[in-house]
Amino acid sequence: MEPPSALPRGGRVPWQELLLAVSLLTFWNPPTTAQVTVESVPPNAAEGKDVLLRVHNLPANLIGYGWFKGTTIDPHREIVSYAPDSQEINPGYAHSGRETLYLNGSLLFQNINLKDTGYYTLQIIKRNVQVERVTGQLRVYQPVSRPSINISNTTATEHKDSVVLTCSTNNTGVSIWWFFNNQSLKLLERMKLSPDNSTLTVDPVRREDAGDYQCEVSNRASSNRSDPIRLAVSYGRSPTGLPVGTSVGIAIGVLVGVALVAALGYLLLRVKAGRASGQRNHREMGRPAFTPGHGPVSSSTSPSALPSPRTAVPIYQELQHPDRNIYCQINYKGQVSS
């Protein structure tokens, strides 16, 4: 069924001979304020899709117009023509049954194939027998098939292994793109692509490289993406059998512990040395005083009468010779009567 805006089909009318005859003459394209143009929609079409050669600024009051395949006007390459007076569409020799003409001069191609690629010319015949021609281009590409990914190993050890991913496709003349976790892959210094982007190398692998990888192939008309393939990254183990991160943490903890023990030991030695010095000074202050010509003064030889070395505080009495600091007696708190 034809689209509502498509022109009705009919038999060949006399004006068509006029169209072909005028095309043999040297045509003159007068200056116009609105130039006729042809646009391909879409600009690049995939095989099996529909594409429209859209005409802009088609003038009014025409004798007729027709489409030809190629850049020359050849009756055997005529696709379709139209006479406004009779409002009938007339298929030409090059009509394949997939072309539909619209009132504004646009030409629709359905289910296009690679053979439809090329130039198409629209010839317009005005009432004053002036002829205008305009050319459009149809670009058709083979749709790309789904690519596949091969990976050297799906499980790699961090900082040790490298991974190579290869994108395989049956299409030629395509561009290849890489995706990581459904996002466009951002290449790092550890990542390298082959000249045609088909091979991705990650060396060395790190834990942040773990995830889903995909490749996408595309041409100017279509694109297709592979199924995801997952890379797992293990963190590796030290000679002790523990993960590398755990071993490093233990080593740092041991070093910190040794430093703390050393600092504590040094502090204890300083404290002990200070106490020993204080006790020596204290004992020297608690010894009995000697006077010239006299022996040491002792108040008692009984052990119970001896003062404790920690609490013995000398009491100085009866300074006999102030000029020489000589005492006649030194008693301790334990010997002083209340």
HELIX and SHEET records of a PDB file:
HELIX    1   1 TRP A   15  SER A   23  1                                   9    
HELIX    2   2 PRO A   75  ARG A   77  5                                   3    
HELIX    3   3 LEU A  114  ASP A  116  5                                   3    
HELIX    4   4 ARG A  207  ASP A  209  5                                   3    
HELIX    5   5 VAL A  244  MET A  285  1                                  42    
HELIX    6   6 PRO A  303  ALA A  305  5                                   3    
SHEET    1   A 4 THR A  37  VAL A  41  0                                        
SHEET    2   A 4 VAL A  51  HIS A  56 -1                                        
SHEET    3   A 4 LEU A 107  PHE A 109 -1                                        
SHEET    4   A 4 GLU A  99  LEU A 101 -1                                        
SHEET    1   B 2 ALA A  45  ALA A  46  0                                        
SHEET    2   B 2 VAL A 140  TYR A 141  1                                        
SHEET    1   C 5 GLU A  88  PRO A  91  0                                        
SHEET    2   C 5 GLU A  78  ALA A  83 -1                                        
SHEET    3   C 5 LEU A  62  LYS A  69 -1                                        
SHEET    4   C 5 GLY A 118  LYS A 126 -1                                        
SHEET    5   C 5 VAL A 131  LEU A 138 -1                                        
SHEET    1   D 4 SER A 148  ILE A 151  0                                        
SHEET    2   D 4 VAL A 163  SER A 168 -1                                        
SHEET    3   D 4 THR A 199  VAL A 202 -1                                        
SHEET    4   D 4 MET A 191  LEU A 193 -1                                        
SHEET    1   E 5 THR A 155  THR A 157  0                                        
SHEET    2   E 5 ILE A 229  SER A 234  1                                        
SHEET    3   E 5 GLY A 211  SER A 218 -1                                        
SHEET    4   E 5 SER A 175  PHE A 180 -1                                        
SHEET    5   E 5 GLN A 183  SER A 184 -1                                        
SHEET    1   F 4 THR A 155  THR A 157  0                                        
SHEET    2   F 4 ILE A 229  SER A 234  1                                        
SHEET    3   F 4 GLY A 211  SER A 218 -1                                        
SHEET    4   F 4 SER A 223  ARG A 225 -1                                        
SHEET    1   G 2 PRO A 314  HIS A 321  0                                        
SHEET    2   G 2 ILE A 326  TYR A 332 -1                                        
END                                                                             
